[in-house]
Amino acid sequence: MKILSLLGSPKKNGNTAHALNYLEEQLKQQNHEVKHIHVSSLSIEGCRECYWCKQEGNFLCCNNDDAIPILKEMVDADAILFSAPTFCWGFPAQMKALLDRMFCLLSWKEGDTESKSLLEGKTMALIVTAGGEVENNAELLGIAFNNMVEFMNCKSAGIVYIAPCEGIQSINDSIKQQLDKLSKNF
Ligand SMILES: Cc1cc2nc3c(=O)[nH]c(=O)nc-3n(C[C@H](O)[C@H](O)[C@H](O)COP(=O)(O)O)c2cc1C
C-alpha cells in the first residue's frame, strides 16, 4: 500500500514524531511504501472559501501554495496517516489549514444531492499526543478526524492517543502495542 504520512507537529523530533516514526517503521516492515511529510515546515494557507474548487472543470485549489503537492499526494495514495499534538483542544494551525484545504477534494455539480470524494475508499489513521488527558481534550482531534473520514467517504484504520504524554518515554510498550495493532489495519 502507498501510505502518505503527515506529521502535524512543529517539532520534527518531538513526541508525535517519535510515535509516528515507530509506526512508519512497522508499516515499512510490512512492505508498505511510506512517504513522510513534515506539514508544519511548509507554507499552507487556510481555505479562502471562494468555491473555485466547486466550479466545473477546476481541479484542486486556485491557491497554488504548498498544500497543492500534498493534496495531489493524497489523491495518489492508498492511505493517509495523520499525526498531531493537541494544541488548544484542536489540531496545530498548520495541520488545520491543510485539513480545511481538503474541502477541494470533494466535488459536486449543481443539482447533485451527493458529492464525489477524490479520496473515496482510502484508509485514514490518526496518532494524537497531548500533555493532558484524552477526555474533552485529545479526543476532540479524534472526533474531527472521524467526521473527516466520513465526509471524505474513507475508512478509518483507527486512532492511537498518547495522552497524557510526558515526553518520548510515554511512547512505552503499551503504546507500541497499540501502534503495532494500528499498523495491521492498513
Ligand atoms: C501551543 C500549545 C498548545 C497546547 N495545547 C494543549 C492542549 O490543548 N491540550 C493538551 O493536552 N496539551 C496541549 N499542549 C501540549 C502538547 O499537546 C504536548 O506537549 C504534545 O505531546 C507535544 O507534541 P510534540 O512534541 O510532537 O510537538 C499544547 C502545547 C503547545 C505548545
The ligand as an ORCA input file, in Angstrom:
! r2SCAN-3c Opt
* xyz 0 1
  C       0.693     25.938     21.752
  C       0.472     24.678     22.524
  C      -0.822     24.317     22.854
  C      -1.079     23.148     23.551
  N      -2.358     22.832     23.858
  C      -2.625     21.675     24.525
  C      -3.969     21.303     24.819
  O      -4.928     21.973     24.477
  N      -4.151     20.145     25.487
  C      -3.119     19.329     25.879
  O      -3.351     18.297     26.497
  N      -1.841     19.652     25.589
  C      -1.563     20.792     24.910
  N      -0.262     21.093     24.571
  C       0.813     20.118     24.864
  C       1.143     19.238     23.631
  O      -0.002     18.688     23.034
  C       2.057     18.080     24.020
  O       3.204     18.542     24.709
  C       2.474     17.262     22.806
  O       2.869     15.970     23.196
  C       3.597     17.922     22.009
  O       3.941     17.079     20.944
  P       5.208     17.331     20.014
  O       6.423     17.138     20.867
  O       5.088     16.326     18.932
  O       5.078     18.713     19.466
  C      -0.001     22.286     23.909
  C       1.317     22.657     23.576
  C       1.543     23.841     22.900
  C       2.961     24.211     22.529
*
